Amino acid sequence: MDGLCAAVQSFVLLTLVSVSCAVLQPYDLLYDSAVQAFYRSDYESVVLHMEAALNSSSELRQTKVRCRLRCQDEHPFEDSFTDLRLFDTVLRRAACMNSCVEERVGAQSLHKISEDVVQDFNRRIPYNYLQLAYQKLKMPDKAAAAAHTYFQANPEHVEMGQNLEQYKDQRDVRPEHFVDRQARLHQQYFTDAVKLYDKGDYEGSIVLFEEALVEYFKADVECRALCQGPQKFENHDYLRYRYSLHELVSDHFTQVLHCEHECVRDLATRPGRLSPMENYLPLHYDYLQFAYYQMDWLEEALQCALTYLLFHEGEDFMTENVDYYREVLEQDGKPREEAAWYVRRHKQEVELLLMGSEIMGAENLIIPCYFLSSRIPSGTGGGLEYVPISDKKNISSAVLRKQEGGPLVYDSVRLVKNSAALNGSQRVLLDSVISEEECSELRHLAHSVTMAGDGYRGRMSPHTPNEKFEGATVLKTLQYGYEGRVPLRSARLFYEVSERARRIIESYFLLNSTLHFSYTHLVCRTAITGQQDHRNDLSHPIHADNCLLDPEANECWKEPPAYTYRDYSALLYLNGDFDGGEFIFTEMDAKTVTASVKPQCGRMVGFSSGGENPHGVKAVTNGQRCAVALWFTMDPLFRELERLQADEVIQALDTQSVWTQSLNINPKDEL
């Protein structure tokens, strides 16, 4: 295989720019050759052409960046100029660009790549081919790298995930082989810095956060340089209907400006994700101010705190930090100049885009302000409390502290563990929420009213083939009660117990607005006899309730198909006479267990629904585990419709009204 590696390197070099011919082979042609070779089972040719295609794509991109930046520097716009001077500069830049690019890669017409091929490279499809080719060539280390690179942008690809697990078990594959060949340095440094920060290695995290900022601003320059090419808005072909030269220039400039503005979103978005990491760039300075503070480097902490306030002017907790630093240092500071310039440019872009969109008549043009907005990250929604600064240990950090510890509403309810005891945030464990008699009655109700697959899109075993899941909603249960199929008293108990749980969660977490039901489900999971030997799966895999957990990236993406409107969750257990079935919290890696809860009658675990609380359920290996599962939202627009109908039913029953209309059952699916 050493011969193949040498051949790959030689072939790649031949595809890149040479002094004699100055022609770069177009990467779409190399890609097509690799795909054709794959279907001929010529795996050596797949590797040769696909690696060359990837290198050609990278070289073309870097050439455009270098040339555009060079020509921009060589032909700057003057502070004051006439129309002729303006167009003279534009023409000179264009000539410079054309000459620079063709000097290195050949005629630009050779590199007009189809949109389909561009999308394949954006989705990292070439690495899927490479993984399979290297596997066939018995080069598992390179196959593992290709698989890992592909999986970073396609985490939902089940087969590739399984392949990666197999590579990890191979003797010739080591941890260092699992590299992302297309990693974005600014994101990699940031992720690694956060890991060190979370471990308390503040000095190490400072180094990486600073590196992340350097790479971020480099990437921003490159991203903006790539925006200087042709632009196209959907349903807006300005060349077809504009006749004035100045209007045409204005339209094109507005589109270029919009592309540059989108760089903020692009640099904060991980491969394969739809949504950017919230508050991405400002968060660097937030982490840094606290890390510098922990190292007692207060001048640097003050500078980073002031820099953060450039993005979120007047934010209370950081303003208090700044006041503290000034008081201790007995001097003021200044924000970082590169960030100040960046924010000024961002604000100017927004103003110009608003003006340009009016000229273009593009009323639907979306002009987002990606970081000049509320700092509150995904998953929050309750009251936020920053500890007032009075001494060193009370400085506010990048990690938000939410309030908890409010009244438990009912005298019988007993606090077992708070967030600290459960090794997390926004977590609580309570006992005696309901009595033994109420548990027994609700279990009898479950045996009569629950149906296999209810709440799980009709799937009897949605999370594991080794257990059967049965469920029922509040409205369905009340309907059964009215029809006499179950005791109406029991149906009402289900309704009342869920309201009891809602009030406790709302009160304990000191929420500053009403908590609404998002979904309520009486659910039992039963171990299937004969399928419990050698089980190594979970009853419910590790997940978060309002975002898509991405353990590899240490992120939780608040985007569909997740139920992004859910804010708090609770599980009220009805029994404990079964084997297994422990509820567990984990770290973001979905592996490290931070807390475990053994269900029992009347016990309730409550927590915020975001990525701060990944959780799952261990396998139920014997017996049946029953609980009332509840999800809540603070947004009234996402209230559970069945719950509103159930409220009307209860009101009608309380006023002795006759229930004459049939109930419209519309079960929802839980995440």
C-alpha positions in Angstrom: 0.0 0.0 0.0 3.0 2.3 0.3 3.1 2.3 -3.5 -0.5 3.4 -3.7 0.1 6.2 -1.3 3.1 7.5 -3.4 0.9 7.2 -6.5 -1.8 9.3 -4.9 0.6 12.0 -3.8 2.2 12.1 -7.3 -1.2 12.2 -9.0 -2.4 15.0 -6.7 0.6 17.1 -7.4 0.1 16.7 -11.2 -3.5 18.1 -10.8 -2.3 21.3 -9.0 -0.8 24.4 -10.5 2.6 23.9 -12.2 5.0 26.6 -13.4 5.1 25.2 -16.9 1.4 24.7 -17.8 -0.4 26.6 -15.0 -3.6 24.5 -15.4 -5.5 23.0 -12.5 -7.7 20.1 -13.4 -11.3 20.9 -12.7 -12.5 19.1 -9.7 -15.9 18.2 -11.2 -14.2 16.2 -13.9 -11.9 14.4 -11.4 -15.0 13.7 -9.2 -16.8 12.2 -12.2 -13.8 10.0 -13.0 -13.7 8.8 -9.4 -17.4 8.0 -9.3 -17.1 6.1 -12.6 -14.2 4.1 -11.2 -16.2 3.3 -8.1 -18.9 1.6 -10.2 -16.2 -0.3 -12.1 -14.9 -1.5 -8.7 -11.5 0.1 -9.6 -10.9 1.3 -6.0 -7.3 2.5 -6.6 -8.6 4.8 -9.3 -11.3 6.0 -6.9 -8.7 7.0 -4.4 -6.4 8.7 -7.0 -9.2 10.8 -8.6 -11.2 11.6 -5.5 -8.2 12.8 -3.5 -7.2 14.8 -6.5 -10.7 16.3 -6.7 -10.6 17.3 -3.1 -7.2 19.0 -3.5 -8.3 20.7 -6.7 -11.4 22.1 -5.0 -9.4 23.4 -2.1 -6.7 24.9 -4.3 -9.4 26.7 -6.5 -11.0 28.2 -3.4 -7.6 29.4 -1.9 -6.6 30.8 -5.3 -9.8 32.9 -5.5 -9.3 34.1 -1.9 -5.6 35.0 -2.4 -6.3 36.8 -5.8 -9.3 38.8 -4.6 -7.5 40.0 -1.5 -4.3 40.8 -3.5 -6.2 42.8 -6.1 -8.3 44.5 -3.5 -5.1 45.8 -1.8 -3.4 46.7 -5.2 -6.5 48.7 -6.4 -8.2 50.3 -3.4 -11.1 52.7 -3.7 -10.1 56.3 -3.0 -11.9 58.3 -0.3 -13.2 60.7 -3.0 -13.5 59.9 -6.6 -15.5 60.7 -9.8 -17.6 58.1 -11.6 -14.6 57.5 -14.0 -12.2 56.8 -11.1 -14.8 54.4 -9.6 -15.1 52.4 -12.7 -11.4 52.6 -13.4 -10.7 50.9 -10.1 -13.5 48.3 -10.7 -12.0 47.5 -14.2 -8.5 47.3 -12.8 -9.6 44.9 -10.0 -11.4 42.8 -12.6 -8.3 42.6 -14.8 -6.1 41.8 -11.9 -8.4 39.1 -10.7 -8.7 37.5 -14.1 -4.9 37.5 -14.6 -4.1 36.3 -11.1 -6.6 33.4 -11.2 -5.7 32.2 -14.7 -2.1 32.4 -13.9 -2.6 29.7 -11.3 -5.4 27.6 -12.4 -5.9 28.2 -16.1 -9.0 29.6 -17.9 -11.8 30.3 -15.4 -14.3 28.9 -17.8 -12.8 25.4 -17.1 -13.9 25.8 -13.5 -17.6 26.5 -13.8 -18.8 23.8 -11.5 -22.5 22.6 -11.6 -24.6 23.3 -8.5 -25.1 19.5 -7.9 -21.4 18.9 -7.7 -20.9 21.9 -5.4 -23.6 20.6 -3.1 -22.0 17.1 -3.1 -18.7 18.6 -1.9 -20.5 20.8 0.7 -22.2 17.6 2.0 -18.8 15.8 2.0 -20.1 13.0 -0.3 -16.6 12.4 -1.7 -15.5 11.1 1.7 -18.3 8.5 1.6 -16.7 7.1 -1.6 -13.3 7.3 -0.1 -14.3 5.5 3.0 -15.6 2.6 1.0 -12.6 2.6 -1.4 -10.0 2.6 1.4 -12.0 -0.1 3.1 -11.8 -2.3 0.0 -8.1 -1.5 -0.3 -7.6 -2.7 3.3 -6.4 0.7 4.5 -8.5 1.0 7.7 -6.7 4.0 9.1 -7.5 6.1 6.0 -11.0 4.7 5.8 -11.6 5.7 9.4 -10.5 9.3 8.7 -12.7 9.5 5.7 -15.7 8.0 7.6 -15.2 10.4 10.5 -15.0 13.4 8.1 -18.2 12.4 6.4 -20.0 11.7 9.6 -19.3 15.1 11.0 -21.5 16.6 8.3 -24.0 13.7 8.2 -24.5 12.6 11.9 -27.9 11.1 11.0 -26.3 8.6 8.6 -26.9 5.4 10.6 -24.7 3.1 8.5 -21.7 5.4 8.7 -22.1 5.5 12.5 -22.0 1.8 12.6 -18.9 1.7 10.3 -17.1 4.1 12.7 -17.9 1.8 15.7 -16.4 -1.1 13.7 -13.2 0.9 12.9 -12.8 1.7 16.6 -12.6 -2.1 17.3 -9.9 -2.8 14.6 -6.4 -3.3 15.9 -4.7 -1.1 13.2 -6.9 1.9 13.9 -5.9 4.3 16.7 -7.8 7.3 18.1 -5.6 9.7 16.3 -6.9 8.3 13.0 -10.4 9.7 13.6 -9.7 13.2 12.3 -12.0 15.6 10.5 -10.1 16.3 7.3 -12.2 19.4 6.7 -12.3 20.7 10.2 -12.7 24.5 10.5 -9.9 25.6 12.7 -11.8 28.3 14.5 -14.6 25.9 15.5 -12.1 23.2 16.5 -10.2 25.5 18.8 -13.4 26.8 20.3 -14.7 23.3 21.0 -11.4 22.2 22.6 -11.3 25.4 24.6 -14.7 24.9 26.1 -13.7 21.4 27.1 -10.7 22.7 29.0 -12.8 25.5 30.5 -15.4 23.0 31.8 -12.6 21.0 33.4 -11.3 24.0 35.2 -8.2 24.4 33.1 -8.6 28.1 32.6 -5.0 28.8 31.5 -5.2 26.2 28.8 -8.6 27.3 27.7 -7.4 30.9 27.3 -4.7 29.8 24.8 -7.3 28.0 22.7 -10.0 30.7 22.9 -7.4 33.2 21.7 -6.4 30.9 18.9 -10.0 30.4 18.0 -10.5 34.2 17.7 -7.4 34.6 15.4 -8.7 31.8 13.1 -12.3 33.2 13.2 -11.2 36.6 11.9 -9.0 34.9 9.2 -12.0 32.7 8.2 -14.2 35.8 8.1 -11.8 37.6 5.7 -11.8 34.5 3.4 -15.5 34.1 3.5 -16.0 37.7 2.5 -13.5 37.5 -0.3 -15.4 34.6 -1.8 -18.5 36.8 -1.9 -17.0 38.9 -4.6 -18.1 36.5 -7.3 -21.5 36.2 -9.0 -24.5 36.3 -6.8 -28.0 35.1 -7.2 -31.2 35.5 -5.2 -34.0 33.2 -5.8 -36.7 34.7 -8.0 -34.6 37.9 -8.4 -32.7 38.2 -11.7 -31.7 41.8 -11.7 -29.9 41.7 -15.0 -33.2 41.1 -16.8 -35.2 44.1 -15.7 -32.7 46.8 -14.7 -31.5 49.2 -17.4 -29.8 51.9 -15.4 -26.1 51.3 -14.9 -26.2 52.6 -11.3 -29.3 50.5 -10.4 -27.5 47.4 -11.8 -24.4 48.2 -9.8 -26.5 48.9 -6.7 -28.3 45.6 -7.0 -25.1 43.6 -7.4 -23.4 45.3 -4.5 -26.4 44.7 -2.3 -26.3 41.0 -3.1 -22.6 40.8 -2.4 -23.2 42.7 0.8 -25.9 40.2 1.8 -23.5 37.3 1.1 -20.8 39.0 3.3 -23.3 39.5 6.1 -24.2 35.8 5.9 -20.6 35.0 6.8 -21.5 35.6 10.4 -24.0 32.7 10.2 -21.7 30.5 8.1 -18.8 30.7 10.5 -21.0 29.8 13.5 -22.7 26.8 11.8 -21.2 23.4 12.1 -21.0 21.1 9.1 -24.3 19.4 8.4 -26.3 21.7 10.7 -29.1 24.1 9.7 -28.7 26.5 12.7 -25.7 28.5 13.8 -24.4 28.2 17.4 -26.1 31.0 19.2 -24.1 34.0 20.3 -21.0 32.4 18.8 -18.5 35.2 18.5 -19.5 37.1 21.6 -19.4 33.9 23.7 -15.6 33.8 23.1 -15.2 37.0 25.0 -17.6 35.9 27.7 -15.6 32.7 28.3 -12.4 34.6 28.2 -13.3 37.3 30.7 -14.2 34.6 33.2 -11.1 32.5 32.5 -8.8 35.6 32.8 -10.6 36.4 36.0 -10.0 33.0 37.4 -6.3 33.4 36.6 -6.4 36.8 38.4 -5.5 38.6 35.1 -8.0 41.3 35.7 -6.8 43.8 33.0 -7.4 41.2 30.3 -10.7 40.2 32.0 -11.8 43.8 31.8 -10.9 44.2 28.2 -12.8 41.0 27.3 -15.8 42.1 29.3 -15.9 45.5 27.5 -15.5 43.7 24.2 -18.5 41.5 25.0 -20.6 44.6 25.7 -19.9 45.8 22.1 -22.2 43.0 21.0 -24.7 43.2 23.8 -24.7 46.8 25.0 -25.9 47.3 28.5 -26.4 43.7 29.4 -26.7 43.6 33.2 -24.5 40.8 34.3 -21.5 41.9 32.2 -22.0 45.5 33.1 -21.7 44.5 36.8 -18.5 42.5 36.0 -17.0 45.6 34.3 -17.8 47.7 37.3 -16.2 45.2 39.6 -13.0 45.0 37.4 -12.8 48.8 37.3 -13.2 49.1 41.1 -10.5 46.5 41.8 -8.0 47.8 39.2 -8.8 51.5 39.9 -8.6 52.1 36.2 -10.6 51.7 33.0 -9.9 49.7 29.9 -10.8 49.6 26.2 -12.5 46.8 24.2 -10.4 45.0 21.6 -10.0 47.0 18.4 -10.5 44.1 16.0 -13.9 43.3 17.6 -14.8 47.0 17.7 -14.1 47.3 14.0 -16.0 44.1 13.3 -19.2 45.4 15.2 -19.0 48.8 13.4 -18.9 47.1 10.0 -21.7 44.7 11.0 -24.0 47.7 11.9 -23.0 49.5 8.7 -23.9 46.4 6.7 -27.4 46.2 8.2 -28.0 49.9 7.4 -26.8 49.5 3.8 -28.7 46.2 3.3 -31.9 48.0 4.4 -31.3 50.8 1.9 -30.3 48.3 -0.8 -33.4 46.1 -0.3 -35.6 49.2 -0.8 -33.8 50.0 -4.0 -34.0 46.4 -5.3 -37.7 46.2 -4.3 -36.8 43.0 -2.5 -39.3 43.3 0.3 -38.8 39.7 1.4 -35.0 40.0 1.8 -34.2 38.8 5.2 -31.5 40.8 7.0 -30.6 39.0 10.2 -28.6 40.5 13.0 -26.9 37.3 14.2 -25.2 38.5 17.3 -26.7 42.0 18.0 -29.6 40.5 19.9 -30.6 38.8 23.1 -27.8 36.7 24.6 -30.1 34.0 26.2 -29.1 30.7 24.7 -31.3 27.8 23.5 -33.1 26.0 26.2 -33.6 28.9 28.5 -36.9 30.5 29.1 -37.3 30.8 32.8 -36.1 33.6 35.0 -32.3 34.2 34.8 -30.3 35.3 37.8 -26.7 36.5 37.7 -25.1 36.5 41.1 -24.3 40.1 42.2 -20.6 40.9 42.3 -19.4 41.5 45.8 -16.2 39.5 46.0 -14.1 37.2 43.8 -16.1 34.1 44.1 -19.3 35.8 42.9 -18.2 37.0 39.5 -20.7 36.0 36.7 -19.4 33.4 34.3 -20.3 32.4 30.7 -22.6 29.8 32.1 -26.0 31.2 33.0 -27.4 30.4 36.4 -31.1 29.9 36.4 -33.2 30.2 39.5 -34.5 27.3 41.4 -35.6 26.4 45.0 -39.0 27.9 45.0 -42.0 26.6 47.1 -43.1 23.0 46.5 -46.8 24.1 46.7 -48.0 20.9 48.4 -47.2 20.0 52.0 -46.6 16.3 51.3 -44.0 16.9 48.6 -40.4 16.4 49.7 -37.2 17.7 48.1 -34.7 14.8 47.6 -32.1 16.3 45.4 -31.5 19.7 43.8 -29.4 20.5 40.7 -26.1 20.4 42.6 -26.9 17.0 44.1 -27.8 15.8 40.6 -24.6 17.1 39.2 -26.2 19.5 36.7 -28.3 22.6 36.2 -32.1 23.0 36.3 -32.7 19.5 37.8 -34.8 18.4 40.7 -35.8 15.1 42.3 -39.0 15.1 44.5 -40.8 12.4 46.4 -44.4 12.0 47.6 -45.8 14.0 44.8 -48.7 11.5 44.8 -49.7 8.8 47.3 -49.5 5.0 47.2 -53.3 4.9 46.6 -53.1 7.4 43.7 -50.2 5.4 42.2 -52.2 2.2 42.4 -55.3 3.8 40.9 -53.4 5.3 38.0 -51.7 2.0 37.3 -55.1 0.3 37.1 -56.2 3.1 34.8 -53.1 2.5 32.6 -53.9 -1.2 32.2 -57.4 -0.3 30.9 -56.8 2.7 28.7 -53.3 2.5 27.2 -52.7 1.2 23.7 -49.6 -0.2 22.2 -47.8 2.4 20.1 -49.9 5.4 21.3 -47.8 8.5 21.3 -45.1 6.7 19.2 -46.6 7.0 15.7 -48.1 3.6 16.2 -44.8 1.8 16.8 -45.1 -0.7 19.6 -41.3 -0.8 20.2 -40.1 2.7 19.2 -36.8 2.8 21.0 -35.8 -0.9 21.5 -37.2 -4.2 20.1 -36.9 -5.6 23.6 -39.7 -3.7 25.2 -43.3 -2.9 24.4 -44.6 0.7 24.9 -48.2 1.6 25.6 -49.7 5.0 26.2 -52.7 7.3 26.5 -53.5 11.0 26.6 -55.5 13.0 29.1 -58.3 13.6 26.6 -58.6 10.0 25.5 -58.7 8.9 29.2 -61.5 11.4 30.0 -63.4 10.1 27.0 -63.1 6.6 28.3 -64.3 7.8 31.7 -67.3 9.5 30.2 -68.2 6.4 28.2 -68.0 4.3 31.4 -65.1 2.2 30.1 -62.9 3.3 33.0 -63.9 4.9 36.3 -64.4 8.7 35.7 -62.8 9.3 39.0 -59.6 7.7 37.8 -59.7 9.7 34.5 -60.0 12.9 36.5 -57.2 11.8 38.8 -54.9 11.6 35.8 -55.9 15.2 34.8 -55.5 16.5 38.3 -52.1 14.8 39.0 -50.7 16.3 35.8 -51.8 19.8 36.9 -50.3 19.2 40.3 -47.0 18.4 38.6 -47.2 21.5 36.4 -47.7 23.8 39.4 -44.8 22.2 41.3 -42.4 22.6 38.4 -43.5 26.2 37.7 -43.1 27.1 41.4 -39.9 25.3 42.1 -38.0 26.8 39.2 -39.3 30.3 40.0 -40.5 30.9 36.5 -41.6 34.4 35.7 -44.4 33.4 33.3 -47.0 30.7 33.1 -45.9 27.2 32.2 -48.3 25.5 29.7 -48.7 21.9 28.9 -47.1 20.9 25.6 -47.8 17.2 25.8 -49.1 14.8 28.6 -48.8 11.1 28.3 -49.6 8.1 30.6 -47.0 5.5 29.4 -45.9 2.0 30.4 -43.0 0.1 29.0 -42.8 -3.7 29.5 -39.9 -6.0 29.1 -40.6 -8.6 26.4 -40.1 -12.1 27.8 -37.3 -14.1 26.1 -35.5 -11.1 24.8 -33.6 -9.9 27.8 -30.5 -12.0 27.7 -27.3 -10.1 26.9 -29.0 -6.8 26.4 -26.7 -3.8 26.0 -29.2 -1.3 24.7 -31.2 1.4 26.4 -34.9 1.5 27.0 -34.8 5.1 25.7 -31.5 6.4 24.0 -29.8 9.5 25.3 -31.5 12.6 24.0 -32.6 16.1 24.8 -36.2 17.2 24.7 -36.0 20.4 22.7 -32.9 20.0 20.5 -31.0 17.5 18.5 -28.2 16.1 20.6 -24.8 16.0 18.7 -22.3 14.3 21.0 -19.4 14.5 18.5 -19.7 18.3 18.3 -20.7 18.7 22.0 -23.7 20.6 20.8 -27.5 20.4 20.9 -29.1 21.9 17.8 -32.3 23.6 18.3 -33.9 22.9 15.0 -36.6 20.6 13.4 -37.5 17.9 13.9 -36.9 18.6 17.6 -39.7 20.1 19.6 -37.9 23.4 20.0 -40.7 25.0 21.9 -40.5 22.7 24.9 -39.0 24.4 28.0 -39.4 22.0 30.9 -40.0 18.3 31.3 -41.1 16.0 34.2 -41.6 12.3 34.8 -43.9 11.2 37.6 -43.3 7.5 38.4 -46.1 5.2 39.4 -44.1 2.1 40.5 -40.7 0.7 41.2 -41.4 -3.1 41.1 -39.4 -3.9 38.0 -35.8 -4.6 37.1 -33.7 -1.9 35.4 -35.4 1.2 34.1 -33.3 3.8 35.9 -33.6 7.3 34.5 -30.1 8.8 33.8 -28.6 12.2 33.1 -25.4 12.3 31.1 -22.9 14.8 29.8 -23.2 16.1 26.2 -21.1 13.1 25.1 -24.2 10.9 25.8 -21.9 8.5 27.6 -20.8 10.0 30.9 -23.6 9.4 33.4 -23.9 12.4 35.9 -26.9 11.2 37.9 -29.2 8.2 38.1 -32.7 8.0 39.4 -34.4 4.8 40.5 -38.2 5.1 39.9 -40.7 4.5 42.7 -44.3 5.5 43.4 -44.7 9.2 43.8 -41.2 10.2 42.8 -40.9 12.9 40.2 -37.8 14.1 38.3 -38.1 17.6 36.7 -35.6 19.4 34.5 -35.2 22.0 31.7 -35.6 20.6 28.3 -32.5 21.8 26.6 -29.0 20.5 25.8 -27.9 21.1 29.4 -29.9 18.0 30.3 -29.3 15.0 28.1 -31.1 12.0 29.5 -32.3 8.5 28.8 -33.6 5.3 30.4 -31.7 2.1 31.1 -33.2 -1.1 29.9 -36.2 -2.5 31.6 -35.3 -6.2 31.9 -38.2 -7.6 33.9 -41.7 -6.3 34.7 -43.5 -3.1 33.7 -42.5 0.5 34.4 -45.3 3.1 34.4 -45.1 6.9 34.6 -46.8 10.1 33.7 -44.6 11.9 31.2 -45.0 15.7 30.9 -43.6 18.3 28.7 -44.2 22.1 29.2 -43.8 25.2 27.2 -43.7 28.9 28.2 -45.0 29.9 24.7 -48.8 29.9 24.8 -48.8 29.4 21.0 -47.6 25.8 21.5 -50.1 24.8 24.2 -51.4 21.2 23.9 -54.7 21.4 22.0 -55.9 18.2 23.6 -55.2 19.7 27.0 -57.4 22.7 26.2 -60.2 20.4 25.1 -59.7 18.4 28.4 -60.0 21.7 30.3 -63.4 22.3 28.7 -64.5 18.7 29.5 -63.6 19.1 33.1 -65.4 22.5 33.3 -68.4 20.9 31.7 -68.4 18.0 34.2 -68.0 20.4 37.1 -71.0 22.4 36.0 -73.0 19.3 35.4 -73.3 20.1 31.6 -74.2 17.4 29.3 -71.4 16.2 27.1 -73.2 15.9 23.8 -70.4 16.4 21.3 -67.9 13.6 20.4 -64.4 14.3 21.4 -61.9 15.0 18.6 -58.9 12.7 19.5 -55.7 13.8 17.8 -52.8 12.1 19.5 -49.5 13.7 19.2 -46.1 12.1 18.9 -43.5 12.6 21.5 -39.8 13.0 20.7 
